[in-house]
Amino acid sequence: MAADFARQHAGPWPVLSDAKKRAFAAAGMRRGLFTVLHWRMFRNAWRALRSGFRQGKVQGDPWQQGGVLVVDGRGRLLHQQFDAAGGDALDLAAIVAAVASSAR
């Protein structure tokens, strides 16, 4: 799953995966039934449907919420954002800015 994501989206940047989810837990990312059944997930799903997106096959742990960590080559955390509910939108401008700052 991570290799497919990397081929489609990562460009020259590495994508790290943690099948045992230790990094998710250490970072404080949410996991559980009520993060999936959160009221905001239904709003997010409606927004996605209206925009033409359709849910495909579930891959990985359906109860694990995702997020983004941007870490530079020295191990400094430049940006973090965690989903509180399924389908939360990422702040793409902040992610791109953090990645760009790490390239300097």
C-alpha positions in Angstrom: 0.0 0.0 0.0 2.8 2.4 0.9 4.7 1.5 -2.3 1.7 2.3 -4.4 1.2 5.6 -2.6 4.9 6.5 -3.2 4.7 5.7 -6.9 1.6 7.9 -7.4 2.3 10.8 -5.1 5.7 11.1 -3.4 7.9 12.2 -6.2 11.5 12.3 -5.0 10.7 12.1 -1.3 10.8 8.9 0.7 7.6 7.5 2.1 8.0 5.6 5.4 5.6 2.9 6.5 5.1 1.4 10.0 3.0 -1.8 9.7 3.0 -2.2 13.5 1.7 1.4 13.9 4.2 2.2 16.6 5.0 5.6 15.0 1.2 6.4 14.8 0.9 5.8 18.5 4.1 7.7 19.4 3.0 10.7 17.3 -0.4 10.7 19.0 -2.5 9.9 16.0 -6.0 8.8 16.8 -7.4 5.3 16.3 -10.7 3.8 17.1 -14.4 3.3 16.2 -15.5 6.7 17.3 -12.9 8.5 15.2 -14.4 6.8 12.2 -18.0 7.3 13.3 -17.4 11.0 14.2 -20.1 13.4 13.0 -17.5 15.2 10.9 -16.7 12.1 8.9 -20.2 12.1 7.5 -19.8 15.8 6.4 -16.4 15.0 4.9 -17.8 12.0 3.0 -20.7 14.2 1.6 -18.1 16.8 0.5 -16.0 14.1 -1.2 -19.0 12.6 -3.0 -20.2 16.0 -4.3 -16.7 16.5 -5.6 -16.7 13.2 -7.5 -14.6 11.1 -5.2 -15.6 7.5 -4.4 -14.4 5.3 -1.6 -12.4 2.4 -3.0 -11.3 -0.8 -1.3 -10.3 -0.2 2.3 -6.6 -0.8 2.7 -4.7 -1.2 6.0 -6.3 -0.5 9.4 -9.8 1.1 8.9 -9.8 2.4 12.4 -6.5 4.3 12.2 -6.7 8.0 11.4 -3.9 9.4 9.3 -1.9 12.5 9.3 1.3 14.1 8.0 4.7 14.6 9.6 7.3 16.5 7.7 10.7 15.9 9.1 14.0 17.4 7.8 17.3 15.6 7.2 18.4 16.5 10.8 15.3 14.9 12.3 13.6 18.2 13.1 9.8 18.1 13.0 8.8 20.9 10.6 5.0 20.3 10.3 2.5 17.9 11.8 -1.2 17.5 11.2 -3.4 14.7 12.4 -6.9 13.7 11.3 -9.5 13.9 14.1 -12.1 12.2 11.9 -12.1 10.3 8.6 -11.7 12.6 5.6 -10.4 15.6 7.4 -8.7 17.9 4.8 -5.0 18.4 4.9 -3.5 21.9 4.9 -1.6 21.3 1.6 -0.1 24.8 1.6 1.5 24.3 5.0 2.7 20.8 4.0 4.3 22.2 0.8 5.8 25.1 2.7 7.4 22.7 5.2 8.8 20.4 2.5 10.2 23.5 0.6 11.8 24.8 3.8 13.5 21.4 4.3 15.1 21.6 0.9 16.9 24.9 1.7 
